[in-house]
Amino acid sequence: MAFIPDQNEILNILQHSPVFRGIEPDRLKKKFAPAMETITLGRPSGESSFLIDDYFYIVLRGMVHGFVSDEYGERRVSIFVLKEGDGFDVLSLLGERDRKLVYSCLGRKAICLQVPLPTMRKWIREEPQMSKALLLYLAHLLAELEELVFDLSLYDTSTRLVKLLLRHAKTNIHGNHGPSILYHLTHEELASLIGSVRVVVSRQVQKLKKMSLIEVEKGKIIIRDLKLLMDLIEKRKKEIKK
């Protein structure tokens, strides 16, 4: 059973959330936090996505991705990957959201705060600082989308997979905290994160294993050599420039 963050941890996450950037901690505690409800989002009955028509969410634990699928539902591409403190769906705050963009947990489940959309919209009208924060957050999401388009245009599947592994390992690249680990991501989910398909990703994962760059255990990928992965990316970048 997932551990639910306590009130102090929730307030700390809200304080560092890009959605509430600039709001004083005391006001977060007295005005905003009491209107939020903690909820665990998962995959009941084998469903791969959840509806967000009536609420805005802040991620507390786990990861959530917003993705689009082809008309047959056989291939999907993750547009946004959201972690602790990120919010979704910002577009729903601006009007009717795009029905092609749906959200799902990456891994087994995610713990979020949910706020009714009318409440969130009221806060935006009343709080100039929140309006500014949301505009900056939108700009950040657009920059991520631009990077995705760039990667899909220039890099092959192998390079995109390595870049994904490095992106999730960023906190450890300059630290000394042991190997970086990706938990509970299926090959199908990895494929959606890099705009590929499961069979191709499985082949590339096996290739990285044979190179001793990663290890694969049940439910996780362990990155064993960050430096070689980084060197591999730099080599691919130089090849493209040529």
N, C-alpha and C positions, 0 to 999 in steps of 0.2 A: 504494500500500500504506500502511495506517495506521501512524503512528508509535507504537510501544509505549513507554509511560512507563518511565523508569528507576527503580531502587529508591528513590532519594531522593525523586523526585516521588510515587511510590506512598505512601511513608511520610507525606509532607506531606498528601496527600489523605485518608489514614486519620485523621491527627491532627485534621483539620477536618471529618471526617464526623460527622453527627449520630448515627450508629449507635455510634461509638466515643468519643463526647464524654466527656471527663474521664479517659480512660485515658492514663497517662504515656507519652511518646514512646519511652522506652527499653523499656517493656514491649510496646508495639506492635511494635517492631523484633524483639524476642527471642521473644515468645510467639505473637503473632497473625499477623504477616506471613508467617513461614515456612510456615504451614498453608494459605496462599492460593495459588491458581493464576490466572495471567493468561490470559484467554480473549477472543477476538474473536467477537462475536455479530452475525450479519447475516441475510441472507435467501437462504439457499441454495435452489436449485431453485424460486425464486419464492414461497417460503413467506412468510407475513406475520406469523408469530408463532413463539415458541420455548417449549419446555417447561421448567419449573423445578422439577420434582417432587423432585429429589435434592439441590439446592444452594440456597444463599443467595448473592446477588450484590451487589457494590458497584460502582457506575458510576465508571469512570476517565475515559473520554472519550466524547463523543457524548451522545445523549439516548435514553431508553427511556420508553415509556408503557404503562400498564396500562389496558386498555379492555374494555368489554362490547359485545356485538353483539346485534342482533335475531335472531330464530330463523331467518331466511333468510340472515343474514350480509351483508345489503345495506346496513345502516347501523350504525355503531359510534360510541360516545362514549368519549373518553378520561377515565378517572377520576383517574389520577395521571400526572403528567409528572415524570420523574426525571432529575436532572443529576449532575454530578460530586460524588461523595461520598455520594449517596443510595443506599439499599439496597432490595432487593426479593427475595422477597415476605415481608413481615413476618408476614402472616397464616399462612403455612406454618410459622412458628416456634411458633405457638400451637396448632397442630393441623392437620387436613386443610384445605387451602385451597379456596376457592370456585372450582369449575371454570368458572364463567361469566366470571371475570376472567382474562384472558390478557395476555401481555406481548409487545411488539415494539419494534424499533428505530424511532426517528424519524430519518429520513434513511437513509443507506446502511448504516452499521454502528455498533456501539458496542463499546468495549473495557471489560471488567469484570474484577473479581476474583471468583472463585467459591470458596465454602467449603462442604464437605459439611454438610448440615443437622444430623446428629448432633453434629458438632464445634461448630457454632454454638450449639446448644441446651446443650451442656456448658459453653461459655463463659458463657452467660447464668446457669446455675445457680451457677457458681463466682465470677462477677464482679458484685457488687451494683451497681457503677457502670454496667455495661453494661445491666443490667435497668432501671435508672433512665433511661438514655439512650434505650432502646427505647420506654419508656412516653411519654417526651417526643416522640419521633419519631412515634409513633402519633397523639398529640394533634395534631401538625403536619399529618399526612395527613388527619385528620378535618376540620381547619380548611379545608384545600384542597377537600375534598369539599363542605363547607358553602358555600364560595364558588362552586363550580360550580353547585350547586342554586340559589343566589341569582341567579346570572347567567342561567341558563336560564329562571328564573321571571320576571325583570323586563326583561331586555334583548333587543332584536332581534338578528338575525344580524350586521348591520353593526356594531353596538356591540360585540358579543362579539368580532368579528374585530379591531377596533381595540384593545380591551383586551388581546387576545392579543399583538399586535404590541408594545404598550407593555411588557407583562410581560417579553418577551424582550429589550427594549431598556433595561431598568432600569439596567444597569451603566454605560450611556453617557449617561443623561439629565442627570446632573450633572457629567459628565466632558467631556473634549475630545479624543475619540479617533476622530473622523470618523464617518461614517454607520454606523448599526447594521444588521446583516445577518442574515437568517435563511437558513441553508444547507440545501439538499437536502430541503426539505419539499414534498411534492406537495400539490395542492389537496385531494385526498382525505384526506390526513393533517391538513391545516389544518381540514377539515370535522369530523373526529373530535375535534379539540381543542376545538371550540366547539359541539359537538352539532348539526351541520348536515349537509348533503349537498354533494357536490362541485360540482354545477351552480350552486347558490346561492352558494357561496364564490367560484367563478370569476367570477360576475357582480359580487360585491362587491369583489373584487380589481381588476377593470377599472374600477370606479367610483372607487376610491382612486387608481388610476393617472391617471385623467382629472382628478382634483383636484390632481395633482402632489404628493401626499403620499408616494407610494412609487414605486419603479421595479422592474420585474420583468425579470431576466435569467435565462439558463439555469441552473436549479438554485438560484436565490437570490432573495430579496426584499430590496431595499435601502430602508430608511426614510430619506426625505429631509427630512421636517419633523416632528420630534418634538413641538415646541411646538404646532403646529396639531392634531396627533393628540390631545394632552393636552387642548387647549381643546375639541375635539369631544366627548370623554368627559365633561368637566365640564358641557357644554351638555346632553347626554343625561341626566345625573344630575338636573339642575335640572328638566328636563321631567317626569321621573318623580315628583319630589317634588310637583309641581303637581297 
